């Protein structure tokens, strides 16, 4: 065994934030599971304690692990592999054994990514593009990568899903790296924060709360979420405050549906579908009138009112407007692709009349056809509407 360093230096190398499991050698059993935390095994005083430690290391698959042994009588530390522990002489006892935290394959895979991003942001030898980025300039990439991930999931392309999730993860690591450079927070705070939030909001899994249904889970979630924001269970949050959150955090079409649902639940609702249609025709007329006036600001406002009324119609019909619009986009692409396959020259070299003739022919031919992706989009949209 090699004498390395005094005990104080060794103890200072421990990451107090990571946590530490401490157990006496006499209490060590094969069932003891530190769950990835470092372990300090104390009071190794005899041959039977060494045997128990070797047995436990064998169960954990750590016989080849280099342990740090601490001699409490003089504070020195020594290194020894688990498989060599039984060669220790009795006069070297008592000892304490420190077993470093075992990294999971996931943690091992994540470390090079974090290091790579840090190097890209290194003023000495880093990438000029990465160094020029700010949290604000990266916002479009977060949105883009999220949508590309959704597209890959909808297509069921496993390789693309893994690739796009990597791009999305990069945005999380990059934002964390930029924040760490000004001591705001790091990836550690991000990961720990979401872990703690999940544990807090799932007391039926990590605590002693009993639930009997998904509804119970949702009710607990909302109650805990309110408490985190400093709101009491009986406190009424203004409707406008709730709606403002959706407007800030969701794409406009999704936010519009949420606002429509929440406002209707609070009493801002038509008595029947006829009222919704009447509102639609009213907004359509106002939009047409704004177009005639030529006031751009008024036109945008009236178009927004018209679209929001259509969202309300979709809600009454239990249709997800985002899924419906996505299906229309797919249908347009499908028809243009079919037209291009019938053409021998580019679209721009055809007259409007020729294109319209081809459009009508393709529209009729594809009338009863729906692509597999479109079918999946419709099914998911219908499911999300029903579960809201």
MARDOBA-483568 format. One record per residue (C-alpha): residue in three letters; x negated, y negated, z negated. Coordinates in steps of 0.2 Angstrom, whole numbers, padded with zeros to 4 digits, always signed. Example, Ala and Ser with C-alpha at 12.3 -4.5 7.8 and 13.67 -1.06 7.14 Angstrom:
REM MARDOBA-483568
ALA-0062+0022-0039
SER-0068+0005-0036
This chain:
REM MARDOBA-483568
UNK+0000+0000+0000
UNK-0006-0018+0004
UNK-0005-0032-0008
UNK+0003-0046+0001
UNK+0009-0061-0009
UNK+0016-0066-0026
UNK+0034-0064-0030
UNK+0039-0083-0030
UNK+0033-0084-0012
UNK+0043-0069-0007
UNK+0059-0075-0016
UNK+0057-0092-0007
UNK+0059-0083+0010
UNK+0076-0076+0006
UNK+0090-0085+0015
UNK+0102-0089+0000
UNK+0116-0093+0012
UNK+0115-0076+0019
UNK+0120-0067+0003
UNK+0111-0053-0006
UNK+0117-0037-0013
UNK+0109-0032-0029
UNK+0111-0014-0036
UNK+0101-0004-0049
UNK+0093+0012-0043
UNK+0102+0022-0055
UNK+0119+0016-0047
UNK+0113+0019-0029
UNK+0124+0032-0020
UNK+0126+0038-0002
UNK+0143+0028-0001
UNK+0135+0012-0005
UNK+0137+0000+0010
UNK+0130-0017+0010
UNK+0139-0022+0026
UNK+0124-0030+0034
UNK+0118-0040+0020
UNK+0100-0039+0013
UNK+0099-0027-0003
UNK+0088-0029-0018
UNK+0087-0012-0027
UNK+0081-0015-0045
UNK+0075-0004-0059
UNK+0066+0010-0049
UNK+0058+0018-0064
UNK+0055+0036-0060
UNK+0054+0049-0047
UNK+0072+0053-0047
UNK+0075+0034-0042
UNK+0063+0035-0028
UNK+0072+0051-0022
UNK+0089+0043-0023
UNK+0082+0028-0013
UNK+0075+0039+0001
UNK+0092+0048+0002
UNK+0101+0032+0004
UNK+0089+0026+0017
UNK+0091+0042+0026
UNK+0110+0040+0027
UNK+0109+0022+0033
UNK+0096+0028+0046
UNK+0083+0016+0039
UNK+0069+0029+0034
UNK+0058+0020+0047
UNK+0062+0003+0040
UNK+0048-0007+0032
UNK+0053-0011+0014
UNK+0046-0025+0003
UNK+0042-0018-0014
UNK+0041-0029-0029
UNK+0031-0025-0045
UNK+0040-0035-0058
UNK+0026-0034-0071
UNK+0014-0045-0061
UNK+0025-0052-0047
UNK+0016-0045-0032
UNK+0024-0038-0017
UNK+0019-0023-0006
UNK+0025-0015+0010
UNK+0030+0003+0013
UNK+0041+0012+0025
UNK+0056+0022+0018
UNK+0049+0038+0024
UNK+0033+0035+0013
UNK+0041+0030-0003
UNK+0039+0048-0011
UNK+0020+0045-0009
UNK+0020+0032-0022
UNK+0012+0037-0038
UNK+0021+0036-0055
UNK+0009+0023-0062
UNK+0014+0011-0049
UNK+0032+0011-0056
UNK+0043+0002-0061
UNK+0047-0007-0044
UNK+0060-0016-0035
UNK+0064-0013-0016
UNK+0070-0027-0004
UNK+0079-0020+0011
UNK+0081-0034+0024
UNK+0098-0037+0032
UNK+0101-0026+0047
UNK+0106-0035+0063
UNK+0120-0028+0073
UNK+0117-0025+0092
UNK+0129-0040+0094
UNK+0118-0051+0084
UNK+0102-0045+0092
UNK+0110-0049+0109
UNK+0116-0066+0104
UNK+0098-0072+0097
UNK+0090-0073+0114
UNK+0105-0084+0121
UNK+0103-0096+0107
UNK+0084-0097+0109
UNK+0086-0099+0128
UNK+0098-0114+0126
UNK+0087-0122+0113
UNK+0072-0121+0126
UNK+0083-0128+0139
UNK+0086-0143+0127
UNK+0068-0144+0122
UNK+0061-0162+0127
UNK+0045-0153+0130
UNK+0047-0142+0145
UNK+0066-0141+0145
UNK+0078-0143+0159
UNK+0082-0161+0164
UNK+0100-0157+0168
UNK+0103-0149+0151
UNK+0094-0163+0142
UNK+0105-0176+0150
UNK+0121-0168+0144
UNK+0132-0174+0130
UNK+0147-0166+0121
UNK+0158-0178+0132
UNK+0150-0174+0149
UNK+0152-0155+0145
UNK+0171-0156+0143
UNK+0175-0152+0161
UNK+0164-0137+0161
UNK+0173-0130+0145
UNK+0190-0132+0154
UNK+0183-0125+0170
UNK+0175-0110+0162
UNK+0191-0107+0152
UNK+0202-0106+0167
UNK+0189-0096+0177
UNK+0190-0083+0162
UNK+0209-0083+0163
UNK+0208-0080+0182
UNK+0196-0065+0180
UNK+0208-0058+0166
UNK+0223-0060+0178
UNK+0214-0051+0192
UNK+0209-0037+0181
UNK+0191-0038+0187
UNK+0181-0031+0172
UNK+0164-0037+0179
UNK+0170-0055+0182
UNK+0178-0055+0165
UNK+0162-0051+0156
UNK+0153-0064+0167
UNK+0165-0078+0164
UNK+0166-0074+0145
UNK+0147-0077+0146
UNK+0149-0093+0154
UNK+0162-0098+0141
UNK+0151-0093+0127
UNK+0137-0103+0134
UNK+0148-0119+0132
UNK+0150-0114+0113
UNK+0131-0112+0111
UNK+0127-0127+0121
UNK+0139-0139+0111
UNK+0132-0131+0095
UNK+0114-0134+0100
UNK+0117-0152+0105
UNK+0126-0155+0088
UNK+0111-0147+0078
UNK+0099-0159+0086
UNK+0107-0173+0076
UNK+0110-0163+0061
UNK+0129-0163+0063
UNK+0132-0144+0063
UNK+0124-0128+0071
UNK+0130-0112+0078
UNK+0129-0105+0061
UNK+0142-0117+0054
UNK+0153-0113+0070
UNK+0152-0094+0067
UNK+0154-0095+0048
UNK+0169-0107+0050
UNK+0179-0096+0061
UNK+0175-0081+0051
UNK+0181-0089+0035
UNK+0196-0096+0043
UNK+0201-0078+0050
UNK+0199-0071+0033
UNK+0209-0085+0024
UNK+0223-0083+0037
UNK+0224-0064+0036
UNK+0227-0061+0017
UNK+0237-0046+0022
UNK+0221-0038+0029
UNK+0208-0045+0018
UNK+0218-0048+0002
UNK+0233-0041-0007
UNK+0247-0049+0002
UNK+0260-0037+0009
UNK+0269-0040+0026
UNK+0283-0031+0034
UNK+0283-0039+0051
UNK+0275-0050+0064
UNK+0287-0064+0058
UNK+0279-0062+0040
UNK+0262-0064+0047
UNK+0267-0080+0057
UNK+0275-0087+0041
UNK+0260-0084+0031
UNK+0249-0091+0045
UNK+0259-0107+0046
UNK+0259-0109+0027
UNK+0240-0107+0025
UNK+0237-0118+0040
UNK+0248-0132+0032
UNK+0238-0130+0015
UNK+0221-0132+0024
UNK+0227-0148+0031
UNK+0232-0154+0014
UNK+0251-0152+0017
UNK+0262-0144+0004
UNK+0274-0130+0009
UNK+0289-0141+0006
UNK+0282-0156+0015
UNK+0290-0161+0031
UNK+0278-0166+0044
UNK+0285-0179+0056
UNK+0291-0172+0073
UNK+0281-0185+0082
UNK+0265-0180+0073
UNK+0268-0162+0079
UNK+0271-0167+0097
UNK+0256-0178+0097
UNK+0245-0163+0093
UNK+0252-0153+0108
UNK+0249-0168+0120
UNK+0231-0170+0114
UNK+0226-0152+0115
UNK+0236-0143+0129
UNK+0236-0146+0148
UNK+0251-0157+0153
UNK+0262-0143+0159
UNK+0260-0132+0144
UNK+0261-0147+0133
UNK+0277-0152+0141
UNK+0285-0135+0138
UNK+0280-0136+0119
UNK+0287-0153+0117
UNK+0303-0148+0125
UNK+0304-0133+0114
UNK+0300-0142+0098
UNK+0311-0157+0102
UNK+0326-0145+0106
UNK+0323-0136+0089
UNK+0324-0152+0080
UNK+0341-0157+0088
UNK+0336-0166+0104
UNK+0346-0154+0115
UNK+0359-0154+0128
UNK+0376-0145+0123
UNK+0375-0135+0139
UNK+0366-0132+0156
UNK+0377-0145+0165
UNK+0369-0159+0154
UNK+0352-0153+0160
UNK+0357-0154+0178
UNK+0365-0171+0176
UNK+0349-0177+0169
UNK+0339-0170+0183
UNK+0349-0179+0196
UNK+0348-0195+0186
UNK+0329-0194+0185
UNK+0328-0189+0204
UNK+0338-0204+0209
UNK+0327-0215+0198
UNK+0311-0208+0206
UNK+0318-0211+0223
UNK+0322-0229+0218
UNK+0305-0232+0211
UNK+0297-0225+0228
UNK+0307-0238+0237
UNK+0301-0252+0226
UNK+0283-0248+0229
UNK+0278-0250+0210
UNK+0264-0237+0207
UNK+0266-0238+0188
UNK+0284-0236+0189
UNK+0283-0222+0202
UNK+0271-0212+0190
UNK+0283-0214+0175
UNK+0298-0209+0185
UNK+0289-0194+0192
UNK+0284-0189+0175
UNK+0302-0190+0169
UNK+0308-0179+0184
UNK+0294-0166+0180
UNK+0299-0165+0162
UNK+0317-0163+0166
UNK+0312-0148+0177
UNK+0302-0141+0162
UNK+0318-0142+0152
UNK+0327-0133+0166
UNK+0314-0119+0165
UNK+0316-0118+0147
UNK+0335-0116+0148
UNK+0332-0102+0161
UNK+0318-0094+0150
UNK+0305-0096+0164
UNK+0287-0101+0161
UNK+0284-0116+0172
UNK+0265-0114+0172
UNK+0267-0096+0178
UNK+0280-0101+0191
UNK+0269-0115+0198
UNK+0254-0103+0198
UNK+0265-0091+0208
UNK+0269-0105+0221
UNK+0251-0109+0223
UNK+0247-0090+0226
UNK+0262-0090+0239
UNK+0255-0105+0248
UNK+0238-0097+0249
UNK+0245-0081+0255
UNK+0255-0089+0269
UNK+0241-0100+0275
UNK+0230-0084+0275
UNK+0243-0075+0286
UNK+0244-0090+0298
UNK+0225-0090+0300
UNK+0224-0072+0304
UNK+0236-0075+0319
UNK+0226-0090+0326
UNK+0212-0089+0338
UNK+0206-0107+0334
UNK+0205-0118+0318
UNK+0221-0125+0310
UNK+0216-0143+0315
UNK+0216-0139+0333
UNK+0235-0134+0333
UNK+0249-0146+0334
UNK+0261-0148+0319
UNK+0275-0140+0330
UNK+0264-0124+0332
UNK+0259-0123+0314
UNK+0278-0125+0309
UNK+0283-0111+0321
UNK+0269-0100+0313
UNK+0274-0105+0296
UNK+0292-0100+0298
UNK+0287-0083+0306
UNK+0275-0079+0292
UNK+0287-0085+0279
UNK+0300-0073+0285
UNK+0288-0059+0287
UNK+0282-0061+0269
UNK+0299-0065+0262
UNK+0301-0049+0253
UNK+0282-0047+0249
UNK+0274-0052+0232
UNK+0256-0049+0229
UNK+0251-0038+0214
UNK+0243-0054+0206
UNK+0259-0064+0208
UNK+0269-0049+0201
UNK+0257-0049+0186
UNK+0258-0068+0183
UNK+0277-0067+0183
UNK+0277-0053+0171
UNK+0266-0062+0159
UNK+0275-0078+0161
UNK+0291-0070+0157
UNK+0284-0061+0142
UNK+0276-0077+0135
UNK+0293-0085+0136
UNK+0302-0072+0127
UNK+0290-0071+0113
UNK+0289-0090+0109
